[in-house]
């Protein structure tokens, strides 16, 4: 028995912000934003596209590509952002109802920008052990760009945050695109270095002045950057290597395509160099920015459209999220043999 990925769905809102507009909002030169931050433009959601609506539109596309009716779903897992339509609210149940997934149950989960890979592994584990789970939908909506103040220097590394939705359908013994294994690494020493300091239970009830602080903030920028510089790349390599090893003893040379999150070009290039990959073995998302846990499925879709992913390829999905968590998953693309 194995689990296959049978449908991908993406939704990108039509509104976009380019480097020139980001320059006007941040005071940074447009060429710095485009070349150092790696953002030429990015989609941003308008009021008609709430977090759940972004995910719902992607979910419909995923079901259509899979050729599966919503009523055939056994489970819907929301793995999108915590910044949802309402606080203390289950977006997955809303999506399931809107789709007409009358036979599915649902839950919401969160591992920040590693959530899609975590959801893949959770779903795979559940499907392999539960006879009542044959077809599962993973769905994500993301618009955490709402929570970034472009005038705040300490969080300029978040100016690439964008909006979008992604979804995928997993199915037992699907005949193609086998999900092999995943790996994760967490580091709670970074859990309070960059966060949204107000409107949570630690500062409740809110007062009028809290609204001005309702945005991501870094308490000690120098210390935060030092820890990230020390830990980020080694932990990317760790989860990639372990996910490959768990996928039947594979090594880095087996990677055909790397579906990696958007981040600055220098870090992107460093990872490719360390893994021995060529630029055409991935897709740099400088025209999309970073839409959280959607980046990996977006990269796969772009890779397929460009002919960079072919049957038989080993595709590695990798990302990291505030908190901090690093995540990687491995898929063998194409028909399952044997």
FENDAHU-V823703 format. One record per pair of residues at least 24 apart in sequence whose C-alpha atoms are under 10 Angstrom apart, sorted by the first residue. I is the first residue (numbers start at 1). GAP is how many residues later the second one is. D is the distance in whole Angstrom. If there is no record, write none. Layout:
i = {I/I}
gap = {GAP/GAP}
d = {D/D}
This chain:
i = {1/1/1/1/1/2/2/2/2/2/2/2/2/2/2/2/2/2/2/3/3/3/3/3/3/3/3/3/3/3/3/3/3/3/3/3/3/3/3/4/4/4/4/4/4/4/4/4/4/4/4/4/4/4/4/4/4/4/4/5/5/5/5/5/5/5/5/5/5/5/5/5/5/5/5/5/5/5/5/5/6/6/6/6/6/6/6/6/6/6/6/6/6/6/6/6/6/7/7/7/7/7/7/7/7/7/7/7/7/7/7/7/7/8/8/8/8/8/8/8/8/8/8/8/8/8/8/8/8/8/8/8/8/9/9/9/9/9/9/9/9/9/9/9/9/9/9/9/9/9/9/9/9/9/10/10/10/10/10/10/10/10/10/10/10/10/10/10/10/10/10/10/10/10/10/10/11/11/11/11/11/11/11/11/11/11/11/11/11/11/11/11/11/12/12/12/12/12/12/12/12/12/12/12/12/12/12/12/12/13/13/13/13/13/13/13/13/13/13/13/13/14/14/14/14/14/14/15/15/15/15/15/15/16/16/16/16/16/16/16/16/16/16/17/17/17/17/17/17/17/17/18/18/18/18/19/19/22/22/22/23/24/24/25/25/25/26/26/26/26/26/26/26/27/27/27/28/33/33/33/33/34/34/34/34/35/35/35/35/36/36/36/36/37/37/37/37/37/37/37/37/37/37/37/37/38/38/38/38/38/38/38/38/38/38/38/38/38/39/39/39/39/39/39/39/39/39/39/39/39/39/40/40/40/40/40/40/41/41/41/41/41/41/41/42/42/42/42/42/42/42/42/42/42/42/42/43/43/43/43/43/43/43/43/43/43/43/44/44/44/44/44/44/44/44/44/44/44/44/45/45/45/45/45/45/45/46/46/49/49/49/49/49/49/50/50/50/50/50/50/50/50/50/51/51/51/51/51/51/51/51/51/51/51/51/51/51/51/51/52/52/52/52/52/52/52/52/52/52/52/52/52/52/52/52/52/52/53/53/53/53/53/53/53/53/53/53/53/54/54/54/54/54/54/54/54/54/54/54/55/55/55/55/55/55/55/55/55/55/55/55/55/55/55/55/56/56/56/56/56/56/56/56/56/56/56/56/56/57/57/57/57/57/57/57/57/57/58/58/58/58/58/58/58/58/59/59/59/59/59/59/59/59/59/59/59/59/59/60/60/60/60/60/60/60/61/61/61/62/62/62/62/62/62/62/63/63/63/63/63/65/65/66/66/66/66/68/68/69/69/69/70/70/70/70/70/70/70/70/70/70/70/71/71/71/71/71/71/71/72/72/72/72/72/72/72/72/73/73/73/73/73/73/73/73/73/73/73/73/73/73/74/74/74/74/74/74/74/74/74/74/74/74/75/75/75/75/75/75/75/75/75/75/75/75/75/75/75/76/76/76/76/76/76/76/76/76/76/76/76/76/77/77/77/77/77/77/77/77/77/77/77/77/77/77/77/77/77/78/78/78/78/78/78/78/78/78/78/78/78/78/78/79/79/79/79/79/79/79/79/79/79/79/79/79/79/79/79/79/79/79/79/79/79/79/80/80/80/80/80/80/80/80/80/80/80/80/80/80/80/80/80/80/80/80/80/80/80/81/81/81/81/81/81/81/81/81/81/81/81/81/81/81/82/82/82/82/82/82/82/82/82/83/83/83/83/83/83/83/84/84/84/84/87/91/91/91/92/92/92/92/95/96/96/101/104/104/104/104/105/106/106/106/108/108/108/110/111/111/111/111/111/111/111/111/111/111/112/112/112/112/112/112/112/112/112/112/113/113/113/113/113/113/113/113/113/113/113/113/113/113/113/113/113/113/113/114/114/114/114/114/114/114/114/114/114/114/114/114/114/114/114/114/114/115/115/115/115/115/115/115/115/115/115/116/116/116/116/116/116/116/116/116/116/116/116/116/116/116/116/117/117/117/117/117/117/117/117/117/117/117/117/117/117/117/117/118/118/118/118/118/118/118/118/120/120/120/120/120/120/120/121/121/121/121/121/121/121/122/123/123/124/124/124/124/124/124/124/125/127/127/127/128/133/133/134/134/134/134/134/135/135/135/135/135/136/136/136/136/136/137/137/137/137/137/138/138/138/138/138/139/139/139/139/139/139/139/140/140/140/140/140/140/140/140/140/141/141/141/141/141/141/141/142/142/142/142/142/142/143/143/143/144/144/144/144/144/145/145/145/145/145/146/146/147/147/147/147/147/147/148/148/148/148/148/149/149/149/149/149/152/152/152/152/153/153/153/154/154/154/154/154/154/154/154/154/154/155/155/155/155/155/155/157/157/158/158/158/158/159/159/160/160/160/160/160/160/160/160/161/161/161/161/161/161/161/162/162/162/162/162/163/163/163/163/163/163/164/164/164/164/164/164/164/164/165/165/165/165/165/165/165/166/166/166/166/166/166/166/167/167/167/168/173/174/174/175/175/175/175/176/176/176/176/176/176/176/176/176/177/177/177/177/177/177/177/177/177/177/177/177/178/178/178/178/178/178/178/178/179/179/179/179/179/179/179/180/180/180/180/180/180/180/180/180/180/181/181/181/181/181/181/181/181/181/181/181/181/182/182/182/182/182/182/182/182/182/182/182/182/182/182/182/182/182/183/183/183/183/183/183/183/183/183/183/183/183/183/183/183/184/184/184/184/184/184/184/184/184/184/184/184/184/184/184/185/185/185/185/185/185/185/185/185/185/186/186/186/186/186/186/186/186/186/187/187/187/187/187/187/187/188/188/188/188/189/189/189/190/190/190/190/190/190/190/191/191/191/191/192/192/192/192/192/192/192/193/193/193/193/193/193/193/193/193/193/193/193/194/194/194/194/194/194/194/194/195/195/195/228/231/232/232/232/232/232/233/233/233/233/233/233/234/235/235/235/235/236/236/236/236/236/236/236/236/237/237/237/237/237/237/238/238/238/239/239/239/239/239/239/240/240/240/240/240/240/240/240/240/240/241/241/242/242/243/243/243/243/243/243/243/244/244/244/244/244/244/246/246/247/247/247/247/250/251/252/252/252/253/253/254/254/254/254/255/255/255/255/255/255/255/256/256/256/256/256/256/256/256/256/256/256/256/256/257/257/257/257/257/257/257/257/257/257/257/257/257/257/258/258/258/258/258/258/258/258/258/258/258/258/258/259/259/259/259/259/259/259/259/259/259/259/259/259/259/259/259/259/259/259/260/260/260/260/260/260/260/260/260/260/260/260/260/260/261/261/261/261/261/261/261/261/261/261/261/261/261/261/261/261/261/262/262/262/262/262/262/262/262/262/262/262/263/263/263/264/280/280/280/281/281/281/282/282/282/282/283/292/292/292/293/293/293/293/294/295/296/296/309/309/310/311/311/312/312}
gap = {126/127/171/172/173/122/125/126/169/170/171/172/173/174/175/176/177/178/334/117/120/121/122/124/125/131/132/167/168/169/170/171/172/173/174/175/176/177/328/120/131/165/166/167/168/169/170/171/172/173/174/175/176/327/328/329/330/331/332/61/115/130/131/132/163/164/165/166/167/168/169/170/171/172/173/174/326/327/328/329/56/57/59/60/61/62/129/162/163/164/165/166/168/169/170/171/172/52/54/55/56/57/58/59/60/61/130/160/161/162/163/164/170/50/51/52/53/54/55/56/57/58/129/130/158/159/160/161/162/289/290/292/293/46/47/48/49/50/51/52/53/54/55/56/57/130/156/157/158/159/160/288/289/292/44/45/46/47/48/49/50/51/52/129/130/131/154/155/156/157/158/284/285/287/288/291/42/43/44/45/46/47/48/49/50/130/152/153/154/155/156/283/287/30/31/32/33/37/42/45/46/150/151/152/153/154/276/279/286/29/30/31/32/33/35/36/41/149/150/151/152/28/29/30/31/32/150/27/28/29/30/31/148/25/26/27/28/29/30/146/147/271/272/24/25/26/27/145/270/271/272/24/25/269/270/141/268/128/137/138/127/126/127/124/125/126/123/124/125/126/127/130/133/123/124/126/128/123/126/127/231/230/231/252/253/229/230/231/251/227/228/229/230/119/120/121/122/123/225/226/227/228/229/249/252/122/224/225/226/227/228/230/246/247/248/249/250/251/120/121/122/223/224/225/226/246/247/248/249/250/251/120/245/246/247/248/249/119/121/244/245/246/247/248/118/119/120/121/122/243/244/245/246/247/248/249/100/102/118/119/120/121/244/245/246/247/248/98/99/100/101/102/117/118/119/120/244/245/247/97/98/100/101/117/118/119/97/117/36/92/94/114/115/116/33/34/35/36/91/92/93/113/114/29/30/31/32/33/34/35/40/89/90/91/92/93/112/113/114/26/28/29/31/32/33/34/38/39/40/42/43/87/88/89/90/91/113/31/32/38/41/42/45/87/88/89/111/112/26/85/86/87/88/89/109/110/111/112/113/24/25/26/36/37/40/83/84/85/86/87/109/110/111/112/239/35/36/38/39/40/42/43/83/84/85/109/110/111/38/42/82/83/84/107/108/109/110/81/82/83/106/107/108/109/110/36/37/40/78/79/80/81/82/106/107/108/109/110/35/38/39/79/106/107/108/105/106/107/75/76/77/104/105/106/107/36/74/104/105/106/103/104/102/103/104/105/67/101/30/31/32/26/27/28/29/30/31/32/33/34/65/67/25/28/29/30/31/32/33/28/29/30/31/32/62/63/64/27/28/29/30/31/32/60/61/62/63/64/96/97/98/27/28/29/30/31/32/58/59/60/61/62/63/26/28/29/30/31/32/48/52/57/58/59/60/61/62/63/25/28/29/30/31/32/47/59/60/61/62/63/93/27/28/29/30/31/32/39/42/43/45/46/59/60/61/62/63/90/28/29/30/31/32/37/38/41/59/60/61/62/63/89/28/29/30/31/32/33/34/35/36/37/38/39/40/41/59/60/61/62/63/87/88/214/215/28/29/30/31/32/33/34/35/36/39/58/59/60/61/62/63/84/85/86/87/212/213/214/27/28/29/30/31/32/34/59/60/61/62/63/210/211/212/26/27/28/29/30/59/60/61/62/58/59/60/61/62/63/64/57/58/59/60/113/48/49/50/45/46/47/48/44/41/43/36/29/31/32/33/31/30/31/32/30/31/32/183/75/182/209/210/211/212/213/214/215/216/180/181/207/208/209/210/211/212/213/214/29/148/177/178/179/180/181/182/183/205/206/207/208/209/210/211/212/213/214/70/147/178/179/180/181/182/203/204/205/206/207/208/210/211/212/213/214/25/177/178/179/204/205/206/210/211/212/24/50/51/52/176/177/178/179/180/181/201/202/203/211/212/213/64/65/66/67/176/179/180/200/201/202/203/209/210/211/212/213/64/65/66/175/208/209/210/211/48/49/50/59/61/62/209/58/59/60/61/62/207/208/60/47/48/46/47/48/55/56/57/58/56/43/44/45/44/38/39/36/37/38/39/40/34/35/36/37/39/32/33/34/35/36/30/31/32/33/34/28/29/30/31/32/26/27/28/29/30/154/155/24/25/26/27/28/151/152/153/154/24/25/26/150/151/152/153/24/148/149/150/151/152/147/148/149/71/72/146/147/148/70/71/145/146/147/69/70/48/49/67/68/69/70/48/66/67/68/69/64/65/66/67/68/63/64/65/66/64/65/68/40/62/63/64/65/66/67/68/70/71/39/60/61/62/63/66/106/107/58/105/131/132/130/131/102/103/104/126/128/129/130/131/101/102/127/128/129/130/131/126/127/128/129/130/125/126/127/128/129/131/124/126/127/128/129/130/131/134/126/127/128/129/130/132/133/125/127/128/129/130/131/132/127/130/131/129/163/161/162/159/160/161/162/135/136/155/156/157/158/159/160/161/134/135/136/137/138/153/154/155/156/157/158/159/136/152/153/154/155/156/157/158/68/136/150/151/152/153/154/63/64/66/67/68/134/149/150/151/152/61/62/63/64/65/66/67/135/147/148/149/150/57/58/59/60/61/62/63/64/65/134/135/136/145/146/147/148/149/55/56/57/58/59/60/61/62/63/135/143/144/145/146/147/51/52/54/55/56/58/59/134/135/136/141/142/143/144/145/50/51/53/54/135/139/140/141/142/143/49/134/135/136/137/138/139/140/141/44/48/135/136/137/138/139/134/135/136/137/38/134/135/34/37/38/132/133/134/135/131/132/133/134/25/26/27/32/130/131/132/24/25/26/27/28/30/31/32/34/129/130/131/24/25/26/27/30/128/129/130/24/127/128/96/93/35/88/92/93/94/34/35/37/38/41/93/37/85/90/91/92/35/82/83/84/89/90/91/92/34/37/38/81/89/91/88/89/90/79/80/87/88/89/90/35/76/77/78/79/86/87/88/89/90/34/87/86/87/73/74/75/84/85/86/87/70/72/84/85/86/87/83/84/82/83/84/85/64/24/24/25/64/24/61/59/60/61/62/26/58/59/60/61/75/77/24/25/26/52/53/54/56/57/58/59/60/76/77/24/25/26/42/43/46/51/52/53/56/57/58/59/60/24/25/38/41/42/45/51/56/57/58/59/60/72/24/25/36/37/38/39/40/41/42/43/44/56/57/58/59/60/69/70/71/24/25/35/36/37/38/39/40/56/57/58/59/60/68/24/28/29/30/31/32/33/34/35/36/37/38/56/57/58/59/60/24/25/26/27/28/29/30/33/34/37/57/26/27/56/25/26/27/28/27/28/34/26/27/33/34/25/27/28/29/25/26/27/28/25/24/32/33/24/25/24/24/25/24/25}
d = {10/7/7/6/10/8/9/7/9/6/5/8/9/10/10/7/8/8/9/10/9/6/9/8/8/9/9/6/6/5/6/7/9/9/8/6/6/8/10/9/10/8/6/5/6/6/5/7/6/5/4/6/9/9/9/9/10/10/9/9/9/10/10/10/7/6/5/7/9/10/7/9/7/5/6/7/8/10/9/10/8/9/8/5/9/9/10/7/6/6/7/10/7/9/7/7/9/9/8/5/6/8/5/4/8/9/9/8/5/5/8/9/10/8/8/10/7/5/8/9/7/8/10/10/8/6/5/7/10/7/9/9/8/9/10/8/5/6/7/5/4/8/8/7/9/9/8/6/5/6/9/8/9/9/9/8/10/8/5/8/9/7/8/10/10/10/8/6/4/7/9/8/10/8/7/8/10/6/8/9/6/5/9/10/8/9/9/6/5/6/9/10/9/9/6/8/8/10/8/9/9/9/7/5/7/9/9/10/10/10/6/6/5/8/10/7/8/10/7/6/9/10/7/8/8/9/10/8/6/6/7/7/10/7/5/4/6/8/10/9/9/10/9/5/5/6/7/9/10/10/10/6/9/9/10/10/10/8/8/9/9/10/10/9/6/7/9/5/5/8/8/8/9/9/8/10/10/10/9/9/10/10/10/8/9/8/7/9/9/10/6/7/8/9/8/9/8/7/10/7/5/7/9/9/9/8/8/7/5/6/9/10/9/8/5/8/10/8/9/6/10/9/9/8/9/8/5/6/7/6/9/9/9/6/5/8/8/9/9/9/7/5/6/7/7/8/6/8/10/9/8/6/4/5/8/9/10/10/9/6/6/7/8/6/8/10/9/10/7/10/8/9/9/5/5/8/10/10/9/9/7/9/9/8/6/7/10/9/10/10/9/9/9/10/10/7/6/10/8/9/8/10/10/8/8/9/7/5/6/10/9/8/5/6/6/9/9/8/8/9/8/9/10/7/7/10/10/6/8/8/7/9/8/6/8/10/9/10/9/9/10/8/10/10/7/10/10/8/10/9/8/5/7/9/8/6/5/8/10/9/8/10/9/9/8/9/6/5/4/8/8/5/6/7/10/9/9/9/6/9/8/8/8/8/8/8/9/9/9/10/10/10/9/10/7/8/9/7/8/8/9/5/5/6/9/8/9/8/8/8/6/8/10/8/7/5/7/9/10/10/7/10/10/8/10/9/8/9/8/9/9/8/6/6/6/10/8/9/8/7/9/9/9/7/9/10/9/9/9/9/8/8/10/10/6/6/5/8/9/9/10/9/9/8/6/5/6/6/8/10/7/9/7/8/9/7/9/10/6/8/7/6/9/9/8/5/6/7/9/10/9/8/9/6/4/7/9/7/6/7/6/6/8/9/8/5/5/6/8/9/10/10/7/9/7/5/6/9/8/7/6/5/7/9/10/9/6/5/6/7/9/10/9/6/5/6/7/10/7/9/9/8/8/6/5/6/9/10/8/6/5/6/8/9/9/8/8/6/5/6/9/9/9/6/5/6/8/9/9/9/5/6/9/8/6/9/7/6/5/8/10/10/9/8/10/8/8/7/9/8/9/10/7/8/10/9/7/4/5/6/9/10/8/9/10/8/7/8/10/9/7/9/7/8/9/7/6/5/8/7/10/8/8/9/9/7/10/8/9/9/10/9/9/8/7/7/10/9/9/8/8/9/9/10/9/9/9/10/9/8/9/8/9/10/10/9/9/9/9/10/10/9/10/10/10/10/10/10/9/9/7/9/8/9/7/9/9/7/7/10/8/5/6/8/8/8/10/10/9/9/8/5/4/8/9/10/10/6/6/4/7/10/9/8/9/9/9/9/8/6/9/10/10/10/8/6/5/6/9/9/7/6/5/8/9/9/6/9/9/9/8/9/10/8/8/9/9/9/9/5/7/9/8/9/9/10/9/9/10/9/10/7/9/9/8/9/10/7/8/8/10/10/6/6/6/9/8/9/8/10/10/7/8/8/9/10/8/8/9/8/8/9/9/7/6/9/10/8/10/8/10/8/9/9/8/9/9/10/10/9/8/7/8/9/8/8/6/5/9/10/7/6/5/7/9/8/6/5/7/9/7/6/5/6/9/8/5/5/6/8/8/6/4/7/9/10/9/8/6/5/6/9/10/9/7/7/4/7/9/9/9/9/8/9/10/6/7/8/8/10/7/8/10/9/10/8/8/10/10/9/8/10/8/10/10/8/7/5/6/10/10/9/6/6/8/10/9/6/7/9/9/9/8/10/9/9/9/9/9/7/6/9/8/6/9/10/10/8/10/7/6/7/9/9/9/9/9/10/9/9/9/8/8/9/9/8/5/6/8/9/10/9/6/5/6/7/7/6/5/5/8/9/9/8/5/8/9/9/9/6/9/10/7/9/10/8/10/9/6/10/10/9/9/8/5/8/9/7/7/8/8/10/8/9/9/8/8/6/5/8/9/10/10/8/7/5/4/5/9/9/9/9/10/10/10/6/5/4/5/6/7/10/9/6/5/7/8/8/7/9/10/8/6/5/7/9/8/9/8/5/8/10/8/5/6/7/9/6/7/9/6/5/9/10/8/6/6/8/8/8/10/8/5/8/10/7/8/9/9/10/7/5/4/6/9/8/5/7/9/6/5/9/10/8/9/8/6/5/7/9/9/9/9/6/9/9/8/10/10/9/7/6/5/7/9/7/9/8/7/9/8/6/5/7/9/9/9/10/10/8/6/4/6/9/9/10/10/7/5/6/9/10/6/6/8/9/8/8/8/8/9/8/6/6/10/7/4/6/10/10/8/8/10/9/7/10/8/6/6/7/8/9/6/10/10/9/8/10/4/7/9/9/8/7/8/10/9/8/9/10/10/9/8/9/10/8/8/10/8/7/10/10/10/9/9/7/9/8/7/8/8/10/6/8/8/8/8/8/10/10/9/9/9/9/8/10/7/6/6/9/9/7/8/7/10/9/8/6/8/9/10/9/9/10/9/10/10/9/6/6/6/9/8/9/8/7/10/10/9/9/7/9/9/10/10/8/9/10/9/10/8/6/9/10/9/8/5/6/7/9/10/10/6/9/9/8/9/9/6/5/6/8/10/10/5/5/9/10/9/8/7/7/9/7/7/5/6/9/5/8/9/8/9/9/10/9/6/5/6/7/10/7/9/8/5/7/8/5/6/10/10/8/7/6/5/6/9/10/10/10/8/9/7/6/9/9/7/9/8/6/5/6/9/9/8/9/7/8/8/8/8/5/6/10/9/8/8/7/5/8/10/7/10/8/6/5/8/9/7/9/9/9/8/7/10/10/10/10/7/7/8/10/8/9/10/10/9/9/9/8/10/8/9/8/10/8/10/10/8/9/7/7/10/9/10}
